[in-house]
């Protein structure tokens, strides 16, 4: 599978933009989310979904070298590796805390949009 450079960039941005936004929604002094936890998680899911839609739409226009599930897999792998590098090592988030609420969102969003947006090109 030969992805174009933009595809890798889009996968990284799909992870980077929500993590940057999350820094503004967290107060390290009190170790609390500024909005409630459900609001925080809803914003993160909505932002990831919107970015995925936007980037998959761009990928659909220029990159047709691989099947739809290859793009979804790439996005899941890139976001998971970056989560491991930052959330699990730097911020000491437990694996179970990551695996239960975050990983399923990646799988559902990336494979869902991949299937519906990239399968018929």
Backbone as CSV, one residue per row, in Angstrom:
resi,resn,N_x,N_y,N_z,CA_x,CA_y,CA_z,C_x,C_y,C_z
1,UNK,0.834,-1.164,0.000,0.000,0.000,0.000,0.887,1.238,0.000
2,UNK,0.783,1.977,-1.040,1.578,3.191,-1.186,0.681,4.400,-0.978
3,UNK,0.791,4.976,0.201,0.015,6.163,0.498,0.827,7.391,0.120
4,UNK,0.133,8.429,-0.248,0.806,9.699,-0.519,1.142,10.375,0.798
5,UNK,2.095,11.283,0.775,2.534,11.971,1.982,1.415,12.699,2.695
6,UNK,0.500,13.264,1.927,-0.627,13.982,2.530,-1.478,13.055,3.390
7,UNK,-1.583,11.820,2.980,-2.410,10.873,3.723,-1.857,10.664,5.131
8,UNK,-0.539,10.525,5.229,0.093,10.399,6.546,-0.098,11.684,7.357
9,UNK,0.039,12.812,6.705,-0.163,14.096,7.375,-1.592,14.202,7.915
10,UNK,-2.564,13.803,7.125,-3.956,13.855,7.568,-4.190,12.939,8.766
11,UNK,-3.564,11.777,8.771,-3.709,10.862,9.906,-3.122,11.485,11.173
12,UNK,-1.967,12.120,11.043,-1.345,12.775,12.203,-2.197,13.954,12.668
13,UNK,-2.703,14.744,11.736,-3.535,15.893,12.107,-4.841,15.461,12.773
14,UNK,-5.367,14.314,12.373,-6.586,13.799,12.987,-6.347,13.489,14.460
15,UNK,-5.120,13.163,14.810,-4.775,12.954,16.219,-4.342,14.254,16.887
16,UNK,-3.551,15.062,16.200,-2.923,16.243,16.795,-3.930,17.343,17.148
17,UNK,-4.851,17.633,16.271,-5.802,18.723,16.506,-6.662,18.459,17.749
18,UNK,-7.260,17.270,17.916,-8.022,17.035,19.151,-7.156,17.083,20.419
19,UNK,-5.912,16.621,20.344,-5.070,16.652,21.545,-4.735,18.091,21.922
20,UNK,-4.519,18.950,20.941,-4.251,20.359,21.223,-5.491,21.015,21.821
21,UNK,-6.647,20.733,21.259,-7.900,21.285,21.802,-8.113,20.796,23.234
22,UNK,-7.766,19.555,23.503,-7.969,19.017,24.854,-7.108,19.726,25.893
23,UNK,-5.950,20.234,25.486,-5.104,20.973,26.432,-5.806,22.236,26.937
24,UNK,-6.644,22.821,26.113,-7.374,24.016,26.516,-8.601,23.688,27.370
25,UNK,-8.955,22.426,27.428,-10.136,22.010,28.191,-9.761,21.322,29.499
26,UNK,-8.497,21.395,29.879,-8.012,20.699,31.070,-7.257,21.671,31.957
27,UNK,-7.517,21.623,33.245,-6.829,22.478,34.208,-5.839,21.632,35.002
28,UNK,-4.542,21.768,34.732,-3.560,20.923,35.434,-3.447,21.244,36.921
29,UNK,-3.807,22.452,37.315,-3.719,22.819,38.742,-4.690,21.990,39.582
30,UNK,-5.907,21.844,39.082,-6.923,21.090,39.817,-7.052,19.651,39.325
31,UNK,-6.355,19.319,38.248,-6.417,17.990,37.650,-7.851,17.630,37.247
32,UNK,-8.555,18.616,36.697,-9.954,18.451,36.301,-10.171,18.971,34.884
33,UNK,-11.187,18.428,34.232,-11.608,18.963,32.942,-12.435,20.205,33.210
34,UNK,-12.235,21.237,32.406,-12.972,22.484,32.616,-14.463,22.287,32.377
35,UNK,-14.878,21.656,31.273,-16.287,21.254,31.223,-16.402,19.908,31.954
36,UNK,-17.570,19.379,32.024,-17.721,18.053,32.633,-17.091,17.000,31.714
37,UNK,-16.851,15.836,32.257,-16.219,14.772,31.475,-17.080,14.376,30.272
38,UNK,-18.405,14.238,30.406,-19.208,13.916,29.214,-19.106,14.984,28.117
39,UNK,-19.059,16.247,28.501,-18.911,17.309,27.502,-17.546,17.207,26.836
40,UNK,-16.515,16.984,27.619,-15.160,16.834,27.082,-15.102,15.692,26.071
41,UNK,-15.615,14.532,26.452,-15.572,13.370,25.557,-16.418,13.605,24.305
42,UNK,-17.542,14.268,24.462,-18.391,14.569,23.304,-17.678,15.492,22.319
43,UNK,-16.990,16.487,22.845,-16.237,17.409,21.979,-15.128,16.659,21.255
44,UNK,-14.423,15.785,21.945,-13.328,15.031,21.322,-13.852,14.100,20.225
45,UNK,-14.959,13.424,20.501,-15.545,12.523,19.498,-16.044,13.314,18.296
46,UNK,-16.732,14.422,18.551,-17.248,15.243,17.452,-16.110,15.813,16.616
47,UNK,-15.055,16.274,17.259,-13.919,16.836,16.532,-13.209,15.764,15.705
48,UNK,-13.010,14.597,16.279,-12.391,13.495,15.535,-13.258,13.097,14.348
49,UNK,-14.551,13.060,14.544,-15.473,12.697,13.459,-15.446,13.739,12.341
50,UNK,-15.489,14.998,12.692,-15.451,16.059,11.672,-14.132,16.058,10.908
51,UNK,-13.033,15.899,11.609,-11.726,15.858,10.941,-11.615,14.651,10.022
52,UNK,-12.113,13.516,10.474,-12.074,12.313,9.644,-12.892,12.500,8.377
53,UNK,-14.075,13.058,8.523,-14.908,13.325,7.345,-14.172,14.252,6.373
54,UNK,-13.624,15.326,6.893,-12.927,16.309,6.052,-11.716,15.687,5.346
55,UNK,-10.897,14.978,6.088,-9.685,14.404,5.498,-9.996,13.240,4.561
56,UNK,-10.973,12.420,4.884,-11.336,11.327,3.971,-11.927,11.875,2.678
57,UNK,-12.636,12.993,2.774,-13.161,13.626,1.561,-12.001,14.087,0.672
58,UNK,-10.960,14.646,1.273,-9.781,15.074,0.518,-9.053,13.868,-0.061
59,UNK,-8.919,12.809,0.727,-8.249,11.598,0.245,-9.013,11.015,-0.934
60,UNK,-10.311,11.042,-0.869,-11.144,10.507,-1.952,-10.860,11.211,-3.272
61,UNK,-10.511,12.497,-3.190,-10.274,13.273,-4.398,-8.907,13.010,-5.045
62,UNK,-7.895,12.647,-4.255,-6.556,12.570,-4.838,-5.851,11.227,-4.695
63,UNK,-6.241,10.393,-3.785,-5.473,9.180,-3.523,-6.371,7.960,-3.658
64,UNK,-6.197,7.223,-4.726,-7.043,6.053,-4.968,-6.222,4.778,-5.110
65,UNK,-5.027,4.782,-4.581,-4.117,3.659,-4.784,-4.464,2.434,-3.941
66,UNK,-5.110,2.605,-2.820,-5.346,1.501,-1.899,-6.829,1.325,-1.626
67,UNK,-7.213,0.140,-1.130,-8.623,-0.071,-0.771,-9.007,0.753,0.460
68,UNK,-10.304,0.933,0.651,-10.804,1.805,1.715,-10.318,1.390,3.093
69,UNK,-10.248,0.088,3.346,-9.868,-0.372,4.677,-8.394,-0.118,4.982
70,UNK,-7.577,0.073,3.966,-6.172,0.404,4.192,-6.044,1.804,4.795
71,UNK,-6.845,2.727,4.314,-6.826,4.086,4.872,-7.335,4.081,6.310
72,UNK,-8.410,3.349,6.559,-8.950,3.265,7.923,-7.925,2.640,8.863
73,UNK,-7.272,1.593,8.414,-6.245,0.945,9.235,-5.088,1.888,9.502
74,UNK,-4.662,2.623,8.483,-3.576,3.589,8.663,-3.940,4.607,9.735
75,UNK,-5.132,5.160,9.674,-5.553,6.167,10.646,-5.622,5.572,12.055
76,UNK,-6.146,4.355,12.199,-6.208,3.710,13.514,-4.801,3.480,14.061
77,UNK,-3.905,2.987,13.228,-2.539,2.695,13.676,-1.798,3.979,14.053
78,UNK,-1.873,4.995,13.213,-1.166,6.255,13.497,-1.693,6.878,14.788
79,UNK,-2.997,6.978,14.936,-3.567,7.585,16.144,-3.255,6.752,17.388
80,UNK,-3.266,5.440,17.266,-2.954,4.584,18.411,-1.492,4.711,18.819
81,UNK,-0.592,4.732,17.863,0.835,4.882,18.170,1.093,6.230,18.841
82,UNK,0.498,7.276,18.318,0.675,8.599,18.926,0.055,8.652,20.323
83,UNK,-1.080,7.998,20.509,-1.668,7.913,21.847,-0.731,7.182,22.804
84,UNK,-0.153,6.076,22.354,0.788,5.341,23.207,1.974,6.223,23.566
85,UNK,2.482,6.948,22.583,3.665,7.776,22.810,3.387,8.931,23.757
86,UNK,2.208,9.498,23.690,1.916,10.693,24.486,1.059,10.369,25.705
87,UNK,-0.107,9.806,25.492,-1.033,9.600,26.604,-0.536,8.548,27.589
88,UNK,-0.075,7.413,27.079,0.298,6.331,27.968,1.674,6.516,28.602
89,UNK,2.584,7.173,27.912,3.923,7.333,28.485,4.098,8.678,29.183
90,UNK,3.744,9.756,28.539,3.953,11.089,29.118,2.922,11.383,30.199
91,UNK,1.654,11.174,29.893,0.590,11.520,30.841,0.185,10.360,31.740
92,UNK,0.812,9.213,31.570,0.600,8.039,32.436,-0.855,7.587,32.506
93,UNK,-1.537,7.671,31.369,-2.907,7.152,31.288,-2.813,5.628,31.270
94,UNK,-3.639,4.964,32.049,-3.623,3.508,32.068,-4.133,2.958,30.749
95,UNK,-3.605,1.805,30.362,-3.985,1.193,29.096,-5.489,0.937,29.035
96,UNK,-6.066,0.453,30.124,-7.505,0.160,30.122,-8.336,1.430,29.966
97,UNK,-7.849,2.544,30.507,-8.549,3.823,30.368,-8.500,4.291,28.921
98,UNK,-7.452,3.941,28.197,-7.356,4.275,26.774,-8.146,3.283,25.931
99,UNK,-8.008,1.997,26.237,-8.583,0.949,25.384,-10.109,0.913,25.405
100,UNK,-10.708,1.247,26.520,-12.170,1.151,26.605,-12.897,2.309,25.922
101,UNK,-12.552,3.576,26.188,-13.331,4.647,25.559,-12.729,5.224,24.282
102,UNK,-11.422,5.141,24.082,-10.796,5.845,22.957,-10.624,4.940,21.739
103,UNK,-10.053,3.767,21.919,-9.789,2.891,20.782,-11.055,2.519,20.002
104,UNK,-12.162,2.178,20.669,-13.377,1.874,19.901,-13.864,3.049,19.051
105,UNK,-13.675,4.268,19.544,-14.062,5.442,18.746,-13.236,5.497,17.468
106,UNK,-11.942,5.256,17.587,-11.086,5.233,16.395,-11.583,4.192,15.394
107,UNK,-11.838,3.002,15.868,-12.252,1.922,14.966,-13.582,2.257,14.297
108,UNK,-14.552,2.703,15.064,-15.879,2.989,14.515,-15.832,4.162,13.542
109,UNK,-15.181,5.245,13.926,-15.149,6.445,13.083,-14.339,6.193,11.816
110,UNK,-13.126,5.677,11.948,-12.262,5.523,10.771,-12.775,4.456,9.817
111,UNK,-13.199,3.318,10.334,-13.706,2.275,9.451,-15.095,2.632,8.920
112,UNK,-15.902,3.314,9.729,-17.223,3.740,9.258,-17.120,4.724,8.108
113,UNK,-16.348,5.789,8.309,-16.176,6.767,7.234,-15.418,6.168,6.053
114,UNK,-14.449,5.316,6.338,-13.722,4.673,5.245,-14.652,3.861,4.367
115,UNK,-15.510,3.088,4.994,-16.437,2.258,4.239,-17.415,3.099,3.421
116,UNK,-18.024,4.082,4.062,-19.060,4.850,3.374,-18.516,5.891,2.404
117,UNK,-17.294,6.366,2.630,-16.764,7.434,1.774,-15.760,6.949,0.737
118,UNK,-15.001,5.919,1.049,-13.889,5.539,0.178,-14.075,4.223,-0.564
119,UNK,-15.110,3.476,-0.294,-15.228,2.168,-0.933,-15.585,2.245,-2.407
120,UNK,-16.402,3.204,-2.806,-16.813,3.323,-4.214,-16.168,4.534,-4.841
121,UNK,-14.952,4.357,-5.316,-14.277,5.478,-5.960,-14.092,5.191,-7.422
